[in-house]
């Protein structure tokens, strides 16, 4: 019964202290309070002497506790400034040495502060010692302890609820970010290779995009990329990319459109898709470009590939001009080739042939019946080869100094014999003086040209002179070299006359 009474007294004292603190706070506005840490002296609270650890706390009589408590209160009453009859002490009532505003050495006195209070007027909470806490715990009633336990549990539940709320809020925030990204256009880059294309002066590359975005909506549209593959913006999703048409370069170049397609998945902004989607646009021969290709390229340039419809028209005209110029050049070349072919084509009553392209413009011909001589242009005395048609079964004898270089059966009862000097042998021998009766003498330029024409430049003059002829004077290697070449470029063209 005595313990319960003391617990009630402690509770009453705590309640009274709280009431006093609240009353003091009601009277004081924090805006009106001025603090000067340099002039406030904080009094240390007297330490309570701890009891020896081996003393049984159960032996302490309440009377002794009350006596100690009264002694403590009496000591507190002896402290200056603790007069409870005066709740607030104004600064002008304090001694000069205790004023919150002091004159510092070398400085004037700080301005007086009105309506200030002493620090002692604000009630400060005291922390009980371990002994006092133990005694209070023993004196606490079961009902009060239950209330405190319930309070602790309530605080724990509130803290747990706050933690769950924070985690749940984080998850919701992340879900909101994902949802926002799902509705945000993402920039992606693909790979393109188009030689000579500069989209700042030409048109961009139209890319056909089809698929489904993250909302489940179907997508089918044309987007435009520059020569670096940049310019596509899409919502996250799965798509198929393909090249819709050729761009047009500033010089009118039209490209071959690749037929490949690429499957990609767009996930985030700035995504590099070059490993999954790379397209190579090749440059065809300009004369092969069709009107349909130019029209398709111009259509996409006007719809978004060029800076304006007028710019698209200019690029279209450049493509037409380039194609037409190339086609005209090809036509002119073909016409010249036809004229050259006519000039190279030769015919007798029994056979016809074509002068080799390698010889054209460097040789001329004379004809006598079924005999055709091909000689060095400007020098009738320097024949390369002479063609003679001989009836099958008859004997052919070449001119003095000539060698039979090949034969062709016409299939109509005649055979054509090709004969002439073996220049890869004769020229070096004549120049070196090894031939006692040379066919003729040749200037060095002529000698080199004759060797080139009869061997097709497969060997230099020096190689023929030093390696193929040799010092023994035999012409076998040189003869084989010339006969092999004529068998490739001349003899196959000899046909019977229609």
GIRARA-V884536 format. One record per residue. N is the residue number from 1. RES is the residue in three letters. PSI is psi as a letter, one per 20 degrees, with the letter a starting at -180 (none if undefined). OMEGA is omega in whole degrees, 0 to 359 (NA if undefined). D_LAST is the distance of its C-alpha to the last C-alpha in whole Angstrom. Layout:
# GIRARA-V884536
n->[N	N]
res->[RES	RES]
psi->[PSI	PSI]
omega->[OMEGA	OMEGA]
d_last->[D_LAST	D_LAST]
This chain:
# GIRARA-V884536
n->[1	2	3	4	5	6	7	8	9	10	11	12	13	14	15	16	17	18	19	20	21	22	23	24	25	26	27	28	29	30	31	32	33	34	35	36	37	38	39	40	41	42	43	44	45	46	47	48	49	50	51	52	53	54	55	56	57	58	59	60	61	62	63	64	65	66	67	68	69	70	71	72	73	74	75	76	77	78	79	80	81	82	83	84	85	86	87	88	89	90	91	92	93	94	95	96	97	98	99	100	101	102	103	104	105	106	107	108	109	110	111	112	113	114	115	116	117	118	119	120	121	122	123	124	125	126	127	128	129	130	131	132	133	134	135	136	137	138	139	140	141	142	143	144	145	146	147	148	149	150	151	152	153	154	155	156	157	158	159	160	161	162	163	164	165	166	167	168	169	170	171	172	173	174	175	176	177	178	179	180	181	182	183	184	185	186	187	188	189	190	191	192	193	194	195	196	197	198	199	200	201	202	203	204	205	206	207	208	209	210	211	212	213	214	215	216	217	218	219	220	221	222	223	224	225	226	227	228	229	230	231	232	233	234	235	236	237	238	239	240	241	242	243	244	245	246	247	248	249	250	251	252	253	254	255	256	257	258	259	260	261	262	263	264	265	266	267	268	269	270	271	272	273	274	275	276	277	278	279	280	281	282	283	284	285	286	287	288	289	290	291	292	293	294	295	296	297	298	299	300	301	302	303	304	305	306	307	308	309	310	311	312	313	314	315	316	317	318	319	320	321	322	323	324	325	326	327	328	329	330	331	332	333	334	335	336	337	338	339	340	341	342	343	344	345	346	347	348	349	350	351	352	353	354	355	356	357	358	359	360	361	362	363	364	365	366	367	368	369	370	371	372	373	374	375	376	377	378	379	380	381	382	383	384	385	386	387	388	389	390	391	392	393	394	395	396	397	398	399	400	401	402	403	404	405	406	407	408	409	410	411	412	413	414	415	416	417	418	419	420	421	422	423	424	425	426	427	428	429	430	431	432	433	434	435	436	437	438	439	440	441	442	443	444	445	446	447	448	449	450	451	452	453	454	455	456	457	458	459	460	461	462	463	464	465	466	467	468	469	470	471	472	473	474	475	476	477	478	479	480	481	482	483	484	485	486	487	488	489	490	491	492	493	494	495	496	497	498]
res->[UNK	UNK	UNK	UNK	UNK	UNK	UNK	UNK	UNK	UNK	UNK	UNK	UNK	UNK	UNK	UNK	UNK	UNK	UNK	UNK	UNK	UNK	UNK	UNK	UNK	UNK	UNK	UNK	UNK	UNK	UNK	UNK	UNK	UNK	UNK	UNK	UNK	UNK	UNK	UNK	UNK	UNK	UNK	UNK	UNK	UNK	UNK	UNK	UNK	UNK	UNK	UNK	UNK	UNK	UNK	UNK	UNK	UNK	UNK	UNK	UNK	UNK	UNK	UNK	UNK	UNK	UNK	UNK	UNK	UNK	UNK	UNK	UNK	UNK	UNK	UNK	UNK	UNK	UNK	UNK	UNK	UNK	UNK	UNK	UNK	UNK	UNK	UNK	UNK	UNK	UNK	UNK	UNK	UNK	UNK	UNK	UNK	UNK	UNK	UNK	UNK	UNK	UNK	UNK	UNK	UNK	UNK	UNK	UNK	UNK	UNK	UNK	UNK	UNK	UNK	UNK	UNK	UNK	UNK	UNK	UNK	UNK	UNK	UNK	UNK	UNK	UNK	UNK	UNK	UNK	UNK	UNK	UNK	UNK	UNK	UNK	UNK	UNK	UNK	UNK	UNK	UNK	UNK	UNK	UNK	UNK	UNK	UNK	UNK	UNK	UNK	UNK	UNK	UNK	UNK	UNK	UNK	UNK	UNK	UNK	UNK	UNK	UNK	UNK	UNK	UNK	UNK	UNK	UNK	UNK	UNK	UNK	UNK	UNK	UNK	UNK	UNK	UNK	UNK	UNK	UNK	UNK	UNK	UNK	UNK	UNK	UNK	UNK	UNK	UNK	UNK	UNK	UNK	UNK	UNK	UNK	UNK	UNK	UNK	UNK	UNK	UNK	UNK	UNK	UNK	UNK	UNK	UNK	UNK	UNK	UNK	UNK	UNK	UNK	UNK	UNK	UNK	UNK	UNK	UNK	UNK	UNK	UNK	UNK	UNK	UNK	UNK	UNK	UNK	UNK	UNK	UNK	UNK	UNK	UNK	UNK	UNK	UNK	UNK	UNK	UNK	UNK	UNK	UNK	UNK	UNK	UNK	UNK	UNK	UNK	UNK	UNK	UNK	UNK	UNK	UNK	UNK	UNK	UNK	UNK	UNK	UNK	UNK	UNK	UNK	UNK	UNK	UNK	UNK	UNK	UNK	UNK	UNK	UNK	UNK	UNK	UNK	UNK	UNK	UNK	UNK	UNK	UNK	UNK	UNK	UNK	UNK	UNK	UNK	UNK	UNK	UNK	UNK	UNK	UNK	UNK	UNK	UNK	UNK	UNK	UNK	UNK	UNK	UNK	UNK	UNK	UNK	UNK	UNK	UNK	UNK	UNK	UNK	UNK	UNK	UNK	UNK	UNK	UNK	UNK	UNK	UNK	UNK	UNK	UNK	UNK	UNK	UNK	UNK	UNK	UNK	UNK	UNK	UNK	UNK	UNK	UNK	UNK	UNK	UNK	UNK	UNK	UNK	UNK	UNK	UNK	UNK	UNK	UNK	UNK	UNK	UNK	UNK	UNK	UNK	UNK	UNK	UNK	UNK	UNK	UNK	UNK	UNK	UNK	UNK	UNK	UNK	UNK	UNK	UNK	UNK	UNK	UNK	UNK	UNK	UNK	UNK	UNK	UNK	UNK	UNK	UNK	UNK	UNK	UNK	UNK	UNK	UNK	UNK	UNK	UNK	UNK	UNK	UNK	UNK	UNK	UNK	UNK	UNK	UNK	UNK	UNK	UNK	UNK	UNK	UNK	UNK	UNK	UNK	UNK	UNK	UNK	UNK	UNK	UNK	UNK	UNK	UNK	UNK	UNK	UNK	UNK	UNK	UNK	UNK	UNK	UNK	UNK	UNK	UNK	UNK	UNK	UNK	UNK	UNK	UNK	UNK	UNK	UNK	UNK	UNK	UNK	UNK	UNK	UNK	UNK	UNK	UNK	UNK	UNK	UNK	UNK	UNK	UNK	UNK	UNK	UNK	UNK	UNK	UNK	UNK	UNK	UNK	UNK	UNK	UNK	UNK	UNK	UNK	UNK	UNK	UNK	UNK	UNK	UNK	UNK	UNK	UNK	UNK	UNK	UNK	UNK	UNK	UNK	UNK	UNK	UNK	UNK	UNK	UNK	UNK	UNK	UNK	UNK	UNK	UNK	UNK	UNK]
psi->[h	h	h	h	g	h	h	h	g	g	h	g	g	g	g	g	g	g	g	g	g	h	g	g	h	h	i	p	p	h	h	i	p	p	p	o	h	i	j	p	o	p	p	p	q	p	p	p	p	q	q	q	h	i	p	o	h	i	i	p	q	h	h	h	g	h	g	h	g	h	h	h	h	h	h	h	h	i	q	q	j	j	o	i	i	n	h	p	o	q	h	i	i	q	q	h	i	j	q	i	o	q	p	q	p	i	q	r	p	q	q	q	p	q	l	r	r	q	h	i	i	o	p	p	q	q	p	q	r	h	g	h	h	g	g	h	g	h	i	p	q	h	g	g	g	h	g	g	g	h	g	g	g	g	g	g	g	g	g	g	h	h	g	g	h	g	g	h	h	g	h	h	g	g	h	h	g	g	h	g	h	i	k	p	p	p	p	q	p	r	p	q	o	o	p	j	p	o	i	h	h	a	q	r	p	p	p	p	p	q	b	p	a	i	i	j	q	q	p	o	r	p	r	p	q	a	i	i	j	q	i	p	p	q	q	q	a	p	r	p	q	r	p	h	r	q	r	o	r	h	j	j	p	p	q	p	p	q	j	q	q	p	p	r	o	p	g	r	q	j	p	o	j	h	h	h	n	p	p	p	o	q	o	r	p	h	i	i	p	r	h	g	g	g	g	g	g	h	g	h	g	h	i	i	h	r	h	r	h	g	h	h	g	g	h	g	h	h	g	g	g	g	g	g	g	g	h	h	g	g	g	g	g	h	g	h	h	g	h	h	h	h	h	h	p	q	q	a	h	h	r	r	r	p	p	q	h	h	i	p	i	i	r	r	q	q	q	n	c	j	p	p	p	o	r	p	p	i	n	i	j	m	q	g	q	p	p	p	p	p	q	p	i	q	q	p	p	r	r	p	i	r	q	o	i	r	q	p	p	i	j	k	j	q	p	p	p	p	r	r	q	n	h	i	g	g	g	h	g	g	h	i	j	h	p	h	m	q	g	r	q	p	q	g	g	g	g	g	g	g	g	g	h	i	i	k	k	i	q	r	g	g	g	g	g	h	g	h	g	a	i	i	j	q	j	g	g	h	g	h	g	g	h	g	g	h	h	g	h	g	h	h	i	o	q	q	p	none]
omega->[180	179	181	179	180	177	179	179	178	180	179	180	179	180	180	179	179	181	180	180	180	180	179	180	179	184	188	174	183	179	183	184	176	183	173	186	184	185	180	177	181	179	176	178	179	180	177	183	181	177	177	182	185	180	181	181	178	182	182	181	179	182	180	179	181	180	178	181	179	179	180	179	181	178	179	181	182	182	180	176	182	180	184	181	179	184	185	179	180	185	182	176	182	172	183	184	180	182	178	179	183	177	181	180	178	183	176	180	179	179	179	180	180	173	175	183	174	181	182	182	180	181	179	179	177	180	181	176	180	180	181	178	180	181	180	179	179	182	186	181	177	181	181	178	179	179	180	177	180	179	178	179	181	178	179	179	179	179	178	178	178	178	178	180	179	180	179	177	177	180	179	179	178	178	178	178	179	180	179	179	180	180	179	179	182	176	179	180	175	179	175	176	179	185	176	183	173	187	177	177	176	178	179	183	179	180	177	182	176	180	184	180	185	177	183	181	178	182	174	183	178	177	187	179	177	183	176	179	181	177	181	174	183	168	175	181	181	187	172	180	172	180	185	182	180	166	177	177	183	180	178	180	173	185	174	184	178	181	182	176	182	176	182	174	179	184	186	182	180	185	179	183	184	179	181	185	177	184	179	179	183	179	179	173	187	183	181	181	183	176	180	179	180	181	180	179	180	180	181	176	180	184	179	182	180	183	180	178	179	178	178	179	179	179	178	179	178	178	179	181	180	180	182	179	179	179	179	179	178	179	179	179	179	179	178	178	178	178	179	179	178	180	181	184	180	183	171	179	185	184	177	182	176	174	179	179	182	182	188	183	180	182	174	183	166	187	177	183	179	176	181	180	176	185	180	185	180	182	182	180	180	179	173	180	177	182	181	177	183	178	180	180	178	182	178	177	181	177	181	179	179	179	175	184	179	179	178	176	182	181	179	180	180	175	179	178	176	182	179	179	175	186	177	177	186	185	180	181	181	181	182	179	180	182	182	181	182	179	177	174	185	169	185	179	180	181	180	181	179	178	180	183	184	178	180	178	178	177	175	178	181	179	180	182	188	188	187	183	180	185	183	176	179	185	185	183	181	180	179	180	182	181	178	182	179	178	180	191	187	187	180	182	182	180	176	179	182	NA]
d_last->[149	150	146	145	147	146	142	143	145	142	140	142	142	138	138	140	138	135	137	139	135	134	137	136	132	133	136	133	130	127	126	130	130	130	129	130	129	131	134	134	136	135	138	137	139	141	140	141	143	141	143	143	140	142	145	144	143	145	149	148	151	150	153	151	148	150	152	149	147	151	151	147	148	151	149	146	149	150	147	147	145	145	148	147	149	146	143	141	142	141	140	143	146	144	146	144	143	141	139	136	135	136	137	134	135	134	133	135	136	133	134	136	134	136	136	135	136	137	135	138	138	135	135	133	132	134	133	135	136	135	138	139	135	137	140	138	136	139	141	138	139	136	135	134	132	130	130	128	126	125	124	122	120	119	118	116	114	114	112	110	109	108	106	104	104	102	100	99	98	96	94	94	93	90	89	89	87	84	84	84	81	80	80	79	75	74	71	68	65	62	59	56	54	52	51	52	54	57	59	61	59	56	57	58	56	57	58	59	62	63	66	70	72	76	77	75	73	69	67	64	63	61	63	61	61	61	58	61	61	65	66	66	70	71	74	74	72	68	65	61	59	56	54	54	51	50	52	51	52	53	50	48	47	46	46	45	48	48	49	52	55	58	62	65	69	71	74	75	75	73	71	68	65	62	62	62	60	57	54	51	49	46	44	40	38	39	36	36	40	40	42	44	45	46	48	50	51	52	54	56	57	58	60	62	59	60	63	63	61	60	59	57	55	55	53	51	49	49	47	45	44	43	41	39	39	37	35	34	34	31	29	30	29	25	25	25	23	20	21	21	18	17	19	18	14	13	10	11	9	8	8	9	12	15	18	21	23	26	25	24	27	28	26	24	21	21	18	19	16	14	17	18	21	22	26	29	29	31	32	29	32	31	27	26	24	22	18	18	15	18	17	19	22	23	25	24	27	27	29	33	34	30	29	26	25	22	20	16	15	11	12	10	14	14	15	16	19	21	24	27	31	32	34	35	37	37	39	42	43	42	45	47	47	47	44	46	43	41	37	39	41	40	42	42	40	37	38	38	35	33	34	33	30	29	31	30	34	35	38	40	41	44	43	40	43	46	44	41	42	45	48	47	44	42	38	37	37	36	33	32	32	30	27	28	27	24	23	23	22	19	18	16	14	12	9	6	4	0]
